Amino acid sequence: MTSPVLIQVTERPRQPAAFRMLFRVDDTFRVDQRDADAHLSSIVLPDMRVNRVTFGGYATEAACRRHLAALAACASSALPAVWYVAVYNSPWHVFNRTNQVFFEQ
């Protein structure tokens, strides 16, 4: 499997959700923050203990929200304010796609 593209979704009351795309970059390709574009930033995600579900097909917003709701119900928790989508396949890979929805416990 490849490194996924992570999408961090932050839900805010009475506002549209905020989406942030995160890409894994090997240390040898990291750019000094002073040389980076103003819209790019380098972050390190902390270790997290998560609830997750894996599903196939395209990771549309509707599909992700449906799996998130089912996952929250199984975990007996409320819908989280911050959750993630991991997309492992390119858009041109039509069959046997792998995606994950997860949130911190």
Secondary structure, DSSP 4 states (H G I P E B T S, - for coil): -PPPEEEEEE--TTSPPEEEEE----GGG---GGGS-TT-----PPP--EEEEEE-S---HHHHHHHHHHHHHHTT-PPPSEEEEEE-S-TT--SS--EEEEEE-
